[in-house]
Amino acid sequence: EELNASAHANTLMPYTFSVQTVTADHKQEISAAFVYVRGDAIYIVPEVEDLTGGLLTRNRSNRMRLIVPGGAFKPGTYKVILAGNKSSLIWPLQVH
């Protein structure tokens, strides 16, 4: 997985990152992501939906771009965890 995320953020500005994702098959796509903050950890949990009606994705590999609204994170040092089915991505984030 390829991650493009800054290690620094401003609490007043949106925090944007992108990651190359892979779904289990061509019948699934990532439709949303949920962000949870607990202590010094930020958990990002993608929501994977099954496509209906015989639809298929063109590629199992897709780029997910997430924009977290300004004010969502208080100033501090965090460990960001992007949860995956088989593995998770982890990176540090300093919010000013």
MOUR-V774784 format. One record per pair of residues at least 6 apart in sequence whose ideal C-beta (glycine too) atoms are under 8 Angstrom apart, sorted by the first residue. I is the first residue (numbers start at 1). J is the second residue. Records with the same first field share a line. If there is no record, write none. Layout:
# MOUR-V774784
I: J / J
This chain:
# MOUR-V774784
1: 19 / 20 / 21 / 22 / 84 / 87 / 89
2: 19 / 20
3: 17 / 18 / 19 / 20 / 82 / 89 / 91
4: 17 / 18 / 19
5: 17 / 18 / 19 / 80 / 91 / 93
6: 15 / 17 / 93
7: 91 / 92 / 93 / 94
8: 93 / 94 / 95 / 96
9: 15 / 73 / 93 / 94 / 95 / 96
10: 70 / 95 / 96
11: 70 / 71 / 73 / 74 / 75 / 95 / 96
12: 70 / 71
13: 70
14: 67 / 68 / 69 / 70
15: 67 / 68 / 70 / 72 / 73 / 93 / 95
16: 65 / 66 / 67 / 68
17: 65 / 66
18: 63 / 64 / 65 / 66
19: 63 / 64 / 82 / 89
20: 61 / 62 / 63 / 64
21: 30 / 46 / 61 / 62 / 63 / 64
22: 60 / 61 / 62
23: 29 / 30 / 48 / 57 / 60 / 62
24: 48 / 60 / 85
25: 60
26: 56 / 57 / 58 / 59 / 60
27: 50 / 51 / 55 / 56 / 57
28: 48 / 49 / 50 / 51 / 57
29: 48 / 49 / 51 / 57 / 62
30: 46 / 47 / 48 / 49 / 62 / 64
31: 47 / 48 / 49
32: 46 / 47
33: 44 / 45 / 46 / 47 / 64 / 66
34: 44 / 45 / 47
35: 42 / 43 / 44 / 45 / 66 / 68 / 72
36: 42 / 43 / 44 / 45
37: 43 / 72 / 73 / 78
40: 76 / 77 / 78 / 79
41: 78 / 79 / 80 / 81
42: 73 / 78 / 79 / 80 / 81 / 93
43: 81 / 83
44: 66 / 80 / 81 / 82 / 83
45: 83
46: 64 / 82 / 83 / 84
51: 57
73: 93 / 95
74: 95
75: 95 / 96
76: 94 / 95
77: 92 / 93 / 94 / 95
78: 92 / 93 / 94 / 95
79: 90 / 91 / 92 / 93
80: 90 / 91 / 92 / 93
81: 88 / 89 / 90
82: 88 / 89 / 90
